[in-house]
Amino acid sequence: MLIEDIRSRKETQLLEAIRSGRSIVRLTKENELTRKRMFFKDPNTGTASQEYTERTVTQFFESLYTPKVPLPFAITPSTEPILPFLREEISYAIQSLRIGHAAGDDKVKPDMLTTLSYADDVIIVAKNRVELRRMLTKVIHAAGRVGLEVHPRKSILLTSSATNREQITTRNPIIIDNLQFDFVESATYLGGKISLPLDHPDEIEHRIRLGWFAWSKLSYLLSSRLLPIKTRRRVFESCVTAAVLYGSEVWAMRASEKERLSVTQRKMERKMLGVTLKDRWRNERVRGITKLRDLIEEGLKRKARWALVRRMGRAVEPCHYGVDAIQ
């Protein structure tokens, strides 16, 4: 059944329901709301108007059922019956319009995340190639107006589409103003490795490598016998542990990843004490001397702490400004 045909039939049924009083009036009685609250105020007259409410709700559903790109084929009417608007559908439309969550002229809802910006690093989130190309074009032109350029080799594209034969075209490069942007399998953004779909084992391996890199830069301190173990423990917790557990709040660790972290930490602890496997020291004895916090337990604590923050509603507010705000 075609989207355009659904949209037109849905709009017709919605208007009939509103005019006959089956939607607004009865919905008001069922939800124990006043008629005044269910109608929107007409900006021209300043009073609640049913006609203005009809137009606004119709535009809302039009934004939901209108295709994002022109259909490449002719629209033919469908004969499949569709159900009339339910009370929940109309209530959702009115409440979404009232709190400002309806899509605008660009068909993008204001609470939908479209960009992430940190200094000169920008992430653009799009639903399809057409939308991504439009957003990239706006960024390139906006940067050019202030004397900046978007470097194609430093700009990479990720997609969650499969790489089968039917969808291989979604990974073709995007060319804008003679600039070619290529798709890659993974990328690093703000220290974290991003891939679509999300691959936590790959991210954990990446963090372990960075942990060993931090260890190598501080090995002369961590393995020094001149420093007390308490000082070396503070250096390890501040630098190595922080490097390994960066972003662990969103990890979904399996038993294999937990074992990998445990093995890595035990190796580092033995290097701190200058012992090898030939010395036959048990892991409990090594941990009793170093008194390091276990990486797995610390990672789970961070994840639980972040879950508590989300539950208490102290998370970052959603982005209400997309690429269309760049003028």
VENQUI-V416724 format. One record per residue. N is the residue number from 1. RES is the residue in one letter. PHI is phi in whole degrees, 0 to 359 (999 if undefined). Layout:
n res phi
N RES PHI
N RES PHI
//
This chain:
n res phi
1 M 999
2 L 284
3 I 294
4 E 296
5 D 292
6 I 299
7 R 300
8 S 294
9 R 290
10 K 295
11 E 297
12 T 298
13 Q 294
14 L 295
15 L 296
16 E 296
17 A 293
18 I 290
19 R 295
20 S 279
21 G 84
22 R 281
23 S 256
24 I 292
25 V 293
26 R 291
27 L 297
28 T 297
29 K 290
30 E 292
31 N 271
32 E 57
33 L 248
34 T 280
35 R 297
36 K 295
37 R 288
38 M 280
39 F 265
40 F 270
41 K 278
42 D 287
43 P 297
44 N 281
45 T 261
46 G 80
47 T 240
48 A 293
49 S 226
50 Q 288
51 E 297
52 Y 294
53 T 295
54 E 300
55 R 296
56 T 293
57 V 294
58 T 298
59 Q 297
60 F 297
61 F 292
62 E 297
63 S 292
64 L 280
65 Y 255
66 T 280
67 P 300
68 K 289
69 V 232
70 P 300
71 L 287
72 P 280
73 F 221
74 A 289
75 I 271
76 T 244
77 P 297
78 S 258
79 T 257
80 E 289
81 P 289
82 I 236
83 L 284
84 P 292
85 F 297
86 L 275
87 R 298
88 E 292
89 E 295
90 I 293
91 S 297
92 Y 296
93 A 296
94 I 293
95 Q 293
96 S 295
97 L 292
98 R 293
99 I 267
100 G 82
101 H 260
102 A 281
103 A 290
104 G 267
105 D 295
106 D 273
107 K 65
108 V 247
109 K 290
110 P 292
111 D 268
112 M 269
113 L 289
114 T 240
115 T 216
116 L 231
117 S 232
118 Y 213
119 A 58
120 D 261
121 D 262
122 V 231
123 I 249
124 I 248
125 V 249
126 A 227
127 K 273
128 N 210
129 R 294
130 V 297
131 E 293
132 L 296
133 R 297
134 R 295
135 M 291
136 L 297
137 T 299
138 K 295
139 V 294
140 I 298
141 H 292
142 A 294
143 A 292
144 G 294
145 R 291
146 V 250
147 G 84
148 L 252
149 E 231
150 V 265
151 H 278
152 P 293
153 R 284
154 K 264
155 S 250
156 I 236
157 L 239
158 L 236
159 T 218
160 S 266
161 S 289
162 A 290
163 T 258
164 N 281
165 R 293
166 E 288
167 Q 244
168 I 295
169 T 291
170 T 291
171 R 259
172 N 292
173 P 300
174 I 255
175 I 249
176 I 227
177 D 53
178 N 65
179 L 253
180 Q 257
181 F 248
182 D 258
183 F 272
184 V 231
185 E 278
186 S 207
187 A 208
188 T 251
189 Y 227
190 L 54
191 G 85
192 G 253
193 K 270
194 I 247
195 S 215
196 L 238
197 P 291
198 L 300
199 D 238
200 H 293
201 P 302
202 D 295
203 E 294
204 I 295
205 E 298
206 H 295
207 R 292
208 I 295
209 R 297
210 L 292
211 G 295
212 W 293
213 F 295
214 A 294
215 W 296
216 S 297
217 K 284
218 L 243
219 S 298
220 Y 293
221 L 268
222 L 292
223 S 257
224 S 283
225 R 278
226 L 280
227 L 262
228 P 293
229 I 297
230 K 296
231 T 292
232 R 295
233 R 295
234 R 295
235 V 295
236 F 297
237 E 295
238 S 284
239 C 249
240 V 286
241 T 299
242 A 297
243 A 289
244 V 286
245 L 265
246 Y 295
247 G 81
248 S 290
249 E 298
250 V 247
251 W 285
252 A 245
253 M 275
254 R 265
255 A 297
256 S 293
257 E 291
258 K 296
259 E 296
260 R 297
261 L 294
262 S 296
263 V 298
264 T 298
265 Q 293
266 R 295
267 K 296
268 M 294
269 E 295
270 R 294
271 K 293
272 M 297
273 L 268
274 G 74
275 V 246
276 T 237
277 L 294
278 K 293
279 D 285
280 R 59
281 W 273
282 R 286
283 N 299
284 E 296
285 R 292
286 V 295
287 R 292
288 G 295
289 I 273
290 T 286
291 K 56
292 L 282
293 R 286
294 D 295
295 L 297
296 I 292
297 E 297
298 E 294
299 G 296
300 L 292
301 K 295
302 R 295
303 K 294
304 A 293
305 R 294
306 W 292
307 A 296
308 L 293
309 V 298
310 R 297
311 R 292
312 M 277
313 G 79
314 R 258
315 A 284
316 V 293
317 E 295
318 P 296
319 C 284
320 H 251
321 Y 230
322 G 253
323 V 294
324 D 295
325 A 282
326 I 282
327 Q 235
//
